[in-house]
Amino acid sequence: MQPLIHIENMTVGYDRKPVLSNVNLQIFDNDFIGVIGPNGGGKTSLLKAILGLIQPFEGKITFRSDINFQKKPIGYLPQVKNIDRRFPITVFDVVKSGLMMSLTKESKEKTKQRVNDLLAETGIIEISNKAIGELSGGQMQRVFLCRAIISNPKILILDEPDTFVDNRFEGELYEKLRKLNENMTIILVSHDVGTIAGYVKTIACVNGRLHYHSDNKITQEQLDEYNCPIQLISHGKVPHRVLKNHIL
Amino acid sequence: MNSPIELLQYDFFVKAFLSAIFASISCGIIGGYVVAKRIVFISGGITHASFGGIGLAFFLGFNPLLGAVLFAIFSALGIQFFTKVAEIREDSSIAIWWSLGMALGIIFVFLTPGYTPNLMSYLFGNILTVTKSELWWMFFLVTIVLAVFLIFFKPILYIAFDEEFARTAGLPVTLFNYIIITLIALTVVLNIRVVGIILILSLLTIPQATANLFTSDFKKLLLLSTVFAFVGSVSGLIISWMLDIPSGAAIIFTLVVVFGVLKLVKQFVR
């Protein structure tokens, strides 16, 4: 099977300083990859390279030939903390912006219907005309998830979708992602290994380099071995630490 | 005393009235973008830097507005260059160009032999002395701004809101940013005669703040800003004539009063 995305010997970073070196990764249809690692380890750089926002210094990323870039193949949910919450824009317009160039030929009414359908399905139709500044963290996250998936992308990329979100919505979010995963390849960055472990199919640990696990089991020993200063936390009813904290 | 309607029989007043309309449309729309994108300070830098061009034009004897346009665009690019290429922090880059332009302006004006009579009207504006050719330029500007914002409304909004997301969708973000910064430069310069270099930021921000009291929808914000800019500049113009005070200052004072009153009303009504 040909991979959807093929990353070969990629080195990437900012301002001529490499953050992530020598990455090799193949992403296939219906993969659900959890990307974990410490802050500054290169999680976001990996996503941005795949999105084409930053260019690799070395190596390359190739997409399978059937991916049509005219149709906006990648849905993206950026870190919500980077969004200007006081920008004068309504929920409806934010979600509509997910369609951007992909459906310019569609009629106005049809576009409106699509946005409203998705908002209704997500249970946020009543906030459609609200300014984004008036929303709660959970609502914000839902709005930006809608923006990411409204174009029906083949690949969905999420950068820490669980920040500012309460536990109840967190569960809902991952259930929703599990459903989306039936039709989409998902790449998810999170700092919360314990939570995502139950949902993702594979794990990539990113800390200057990338270590790939072909299943969703990861042990503290492996993390130690990769120098991955992450704490494994298990979430039952009450979050608790399952393994000892280890030193950077 | 004549009633304001009778004023329309005077040629100078008709011109002032027209320039108030044109200024309201271009500043209302461009200001809405500037405020939403939080680039008020950049706009201030570009405006003040344009004074260097006015000084140079006085010194060499060509049209001051042409000099201002050149300096405004040059400083806009200069700020970008300092920030992105020379890695100077953005607010410092802005301050450098802001003060450099003003300094050059002062030097050129000082070196210009003889008295420069209408320097004050560039610094503080005088809507009553706007000439016919300047009116035409303002009209062209309004046409271009309206055309760009009508045709490209969606990409402009999406890029302003979330540049990175727009990039992932394949929008030509850099191209749009250059077009918009050029429009900002043209808008501040061509409206300098209305309220002046020092006061132009008010037309880009106060009507927008007032509009923002009533809507958070970007399209409505641009429309309402234009309306408030128009109300403020025309009533300011009439007040300046009645009280015989400088028009630029009267317009801004009116804009602030309208904002203040509506803000208070909204506070109490709620």
Interface residues (C-beta under 8 A of the other chain):
Chain A: D15 L51 G52 L53 F69 K72 I74 Y76 P78 N82 I83 D84 F87 P88 I89 T90 D93 V94 S97 M100 M101 S102 N129 A131 G133 E134 R147
Chain B: A36 R38 E87 K154 P155 L157 Y158 A160 F161 D162 E164 F165 A166 R167 T168 A169 G170 L171 N212 T215 S216 D217 F218 L221
